[in-house]
Amino acid sequence: MAKGLWLLAGIVAAGSAAFAYRDQLGPDTPQLLASLISSAIGAEDKGAGAAKSAGAGNAQAPKTAQAAPSKKGAPGAAPVTVATSALADMPVILSAPGTVEPLATVAVKPRVDGQVIEVGFKEGDQVTAGAILYRLDDRLVRAQIKQAEAQIAKDEASLKDAMSIADRRESLLLKKYASEASTETARQNVEVLRASILSGQALLEAQRTQLDYLVIRAPITGRTGSITARLGAFVRSADAAALVTINQTKPIAVAFALPQVTLQQLKDAMLTNAEAVVTVGGPKPIKAKGLLKFLDNQIDKTTGTVTGKVVVENAEEVLWPGQAVTVDLTVETRKDMVTVPASAVLPAQQGMIVWVLDKDKKVSVREVAVERVIGQVAYLQRGLNKNERVVTDGQLRLVPGAPVSIRGEGQGGGRPGGAAQPATGGGVGQAPAKNTSGSSGGG
């Protein structure tokens, strides 16, 4: 009845408005007003029909409102996934970005001037120490060597003659047939020729060294870079550019920097040749193991960091000079830490918590202290013991003392939960229950 009155008032108001604005609405005003009234009456009829249908439905509702109790668990039991806490050794890992560096780098330059007549390698080749890289034109040096050898032979022949003359002068001097001055001159000629022979031998040795310099050999084993001197080029010892640069890549070094607060940990790690995992990023990350071999003798005043180097065997050359990598250095291992999956640890007002199951499959809240998170494993200082079951998924529906149903239990599809598996690598999180990259301090 009340709705009918409101409908009548609306029709009157619509008619008044149509009459007041009849000039703007035009000659179709009566038809428009009739259409509005008809629409309003139709809407009223539909509302009444819907109310009757709703009443009929409500009359049948009590028959269908009763839900069958759950067959998988107690009424209201929240489905959860669980895991069992376990003991594991916790690696204390310091993570930092690193840069791959060759263990040794040699820029090959000529020691003498000459023209290149042979190149014994190709760009990018792996060469061994002592391998011939270049040959320079040696014809002039070989000629000079022959000249020096001839001069020595000449001086040796002259020396024999001078020694014979000196011996005769000595005998004649004893018989008073020769003067002391002529005898002394003969002696000096012998000494001069001996000195000349020594000088010639030194010159010959220098020429032979020059000949060796005309054959340029690899000083180290490594991989060659770009060639700057091609066949036929004239090279000089004074040239600034190297003929080729060789980088030693097997083994190879990885340099990294950590905050100075980690200095003592790094010094302890140096004593034990601590192991590090070097990770090359990408769609398929590549990992390589190395040992800490170098720690800088001073701290960088600008950055407040200390530099270290890890040496990797790099037999497969997965690391390349100049490459950006991540270094995870294990500086310490702590024994028998309680571990749970990282998903079991949640933040709360009182700190970090876990939901623990008792033997009756009821849950309670337990406050824990997280030492650190590595990968998907949380290592705990206190709050939990070995072989306790914790909830790893479904915590949002839990309240203390509530019963739960374990997903997958009794279906033969596998265990409802497993022990936390300790991580073997990766970065170390500084914040509990979250694995963050970057360097972290000690335990």
Residue pairs with C-beta under 8 A, 6 or more apart in sequence:
3 44
3 47
4 44
7 40
7 41
7 44
10 40
11 36
11 37
11 40
14 33
14 36
14 37
15 33
18 25
18 29
18 32
18 33
19 29
22 29
25 32
69 75
70 77
72 405
73 79
73 403
73 404
73 405
74 403
74 405
76 402
76 403
77 361
77 402
77 403
77 404
77 405
78 394
78 397
78 398
78 402
78 403
78 404
78 405
79 394
79 404
79 405
79 406
79 407
80 355
80 363
80 391
80 392
80 393
80 394
80 395
80 398
80 404
80 405
80 406
80 407
81 391
81 392
81 393
81 394
81 406
81 407
81 408
81 416
81 417
82 357
82 389
82 390
82 391
82 392
82 406
82 416
82 417
83 340
83 341
83 344
83 389
83 390
83 392
83 417
83 418
83 419
83 420
84 387
84 388
84 389
84 390
84 417
84 418
84 419
84 420
85 338
85 339
85 340
85 380
85 384
85 385
85 386
85 387
85 388
85 389
85 390
85 419
85 420
86 338
86 339
86 386
86 387
86 419
86 420
87 336
87 337
87 338
87 339
87 386
88 336
88 337
88 339
88 377
88 379
88 420
88 421
88 422
89 333
89 334
89 335
89 336
89 337
89 422
90 333
90 334
90 337
90 339
90 371
90 372
90 374
90 379
90 422
91 330
91 332
91 333
91 374
91 423
91 424
92 265
92 330
92 331
92 332
92 333
92 334
92 372
92 428
92 442
92 443
93 328
93 329
93 330
93 331
93 374
93 425
93 426
93 427
93 428
93 440
94 258
94 262
94 265
94 266
94 328
94 329
94 331
94 428
94 439
94 440
94 441
95 326
95 327
95 328
95 329
95 427
95 428
95 437
95 438
95 439
95 440
96 256
96 257
96 258
96 326
96 327
96 329
96 438
96 439
97 256
97 324
97 325
97 326
97 327
98 254
98 255
98 256
98 278
98 310
98 324
98 325
98 326
98 327
99 254
99 255
99 256
99 322
99 323
99 324
99 325
100 252
100 253
100 254
100 319
100 320
100 321
100 322
100 323
100 324
100 325
101 252
101 253
101 254
101 255
101 309
101 321
101 322
102 222
102 247
102 248
102 249
102 252
102 253
102 321
103 248
103 249
103 251
103 252
103 253
103 311
104 220
104 222
104 247
104 248
105 245
105 246
105 247
105 248
106 219
106 220
106 222
106 245
106 246
107 242
107 245
108 133
108 216
108 218
108 219
108 242
108 243
108 244
108 245
108 246
109 237
109 239
109 242
109 243
110 134
110 136
110 213
110 216
110 235
110 236
110 237
110 239
110 243
111 213
111 237
112 136
112 210
112 213
112 214
112 237
113 234
113 235
113 236
113 237
114 136
114 137
114 138
114 214
114 234
114 235
115 136
115 137
115 232
115 233
115 234
115 235
116 134
116 135
116 136
116 229
116 230
116 231
116 232
116 233
116 234
116 235
117 135
117 136
117 137
117 231
117 232
118 132
118 134
118 135
118 231
119 133
119 134
119 227
119 229
119 230
119 231
120 131
120 132
120 133
120 134
120 135
121 127
121 131
121 133
121 224
121 244
122 224
123 224
123 225
123 226
123 227
123 244
124 223
124 224
124 225
125 223
125 224
126 221
126 222
126 223
126 224
127 133
127 218
127 221
127 222
127 223
127 224
127 246
128 218
128 221
129 217
129 218
129 219
129 220
129 221
130 217
130 218
131 217
131 218
132 215
132 216
132 217
133 216
133 217
133 218
133 224
133 243
133 244
134 215
134 216
134 229
134 243
135 214
135 215
135 216
136 214
136 215
136 216
136 235
137 214
138 211
138 214
138 215
141 207
141 210
141 211
141 214
142 211
144 207
144 210
145 204
145 207
145 208
145 211
148 200
148 203
148 204
148 207
149 204
151 200
151 203
152 197
152 200
152 201
152 204
155 193
155 196
155 197
155 200
156 197
158 193
159 190
159 193
159 194
159 197
162 186
162 189
162 190
162 193
163 190
165 186
165 189
166 183
166 186
166 187
166 189
166 190
169 178
169 182
169 183
169 186
169 187
170 183
172 178
172 183
173 179
173 180
173 183
216 243
218 246
219 246
220 246
220 248
221 248
221 250
222 246
222 247
222 248
222 249
222 250
223 246
223 247
223 249
224 244
224 245
224 246
225 244
225 245
225 246
225 247
226 244
226 245
227 243
227 244
228 241
228 242
228 243
228 244
229 235
229 243
229 244
235 243
247 321
249 314
249 317
249 319
249 320
249 321
250 313
250 314
250 315
250 317
251 311
251 312
251 313
251 314
252 311
252 312
252 314
252 319
252 321
253 293
253 294
253 309
253 310
253 311
253 312
254 276
254 278
254 290
254 309
254 310
254 311
254 312
254 319
254 325
254 327
255 307
255 308
255 309
256 307
256 308
256 309
256 310
256 327
256 329
257 300
257 303
257 305
257 306
257 307
257 308
258 266
258 305
258 306
258 308
258 439
259 304
259 305
259 306
259 439
259 441
260 299
260 304
260 305
260 306
261 441
262 306
262 331
262 439
262 441
262 442
263 299
263 306
264 442
265 331
265 332
265 441
265 442
266 292
266 295
266 306
266 308
266 329
266 331
267 295
268 331
268 332
269 292
269 329
269 330
269 331
269 332
270 292
270 295
273 291
273 292
273 293
274 291
274 292
274 329
274 330
274 331
275 289
275 290
275 291
275 292
275 329
275 330
276 289
276 290
276 291
276 292
276 310
276 327
276 328
276 329
276 330
277 287
277 288
277 289
277 327
277 328
277 330
277 425
278 287
278 288
278 289
278 290
278 310
278 312
278 319
278 325
278 326
278 327
278 328
279 285
279 286
279 287
279 325
279 326
279 327
279 328
279 425
280 286
280 287
280 288
280 318
280 319
280 323
280 325
281 324
281 325
281 326
286 318
287 425
288 312
288 314
288 318
288 319
289 312
290 310
290 311
290 312
290 313
291 310
291 311
292 308
292 309
292 310
292 329
293 309
293 310
293 311
294 308
294 309
294 311
295 306
295 307
295 308
296 306
296 307
296 308
299 305
299 306
300 306
300 307
308 329
310 327
310 329
312 319
319 325
326 427
326 437
328 425
328 426
328 427
328 428
331 442
332 442
332 443
334 371
334 379
334 443
337 371
337 379
337 380
338 379
338 380
338 384
338 385
338 386
339 377
339 378
339 379
339 380
339 419
339 420
339 422
340 354
340 377
340 378
340 380
340 384
340 390
340 392
340 420
341 376
341 377
341 378
341 390
341 392
341 420
342 373
342 375
342 376
342 377
342 378
342 433
342 434
342 435
343 376
343 392
343 393
344 354
344 355
344 378
344 390
344 391
344 392
344 420
345 352
345 353
345 354
345 368
345 370
345 373
345 378
345 432
345 433
346 352
346 353
346 354
346 355
346 395
346 433
347 353
347 432
347 433
348 365
348 367
350 367
351 367
351 368
351 369
352 367
352 368
352 369
352 370
352 432
352 433
353 365
353 366
353 367
353 368
354 365
354 366
354 368
354 383
354 384
354 390
354 391
355 363
355 364
355 365
355 366
355 390
355 391
355 395
355 398
356 363
356 364
356 365
356 366
356 384
356 388
356 389
356 390
356 391
357 363
357 389
357 390
357 391
357 404
358 364
360 403
361 403
361 404
361 405
361 406
362 401
362 402
362 403
362 404
363 391
363 398
363 400
363 401
363 402
363 404
364 400
364 401
365 400
366 383
366 384
367 383
368 380
368 381
368 382
368 383
368 384
369 380
369 381
369 382
369 383
370 378
370 379
370 380
370 381
370 432
370 433
371 379
371 380
371 381
371 443
372 378
372 379
372 428
372 429
372 430
372 432
372 440
372 443
373 379
373 428
373 429
373 431
373 432
373 433
373 434
373 435
374 422
374 423
374 426
374 427
374 428
374 429
374 435
375 423
375 424
375 425
375 426
375 435
376 421
376 423
376 435
377 420
377 421
377 422
377 423
378 420
378 432
378 433
384 390
389 417
391 398
391 404
392 417
393 407
394 404
394 407
398 404
406 416
406 417
407 416
408 414
408 415
408 416
409 416
426 435
427 435
427 436
427 437
427 438
428 435
428 440
429 435
429 436
429 440
430 436
430 438
430 440
430 441
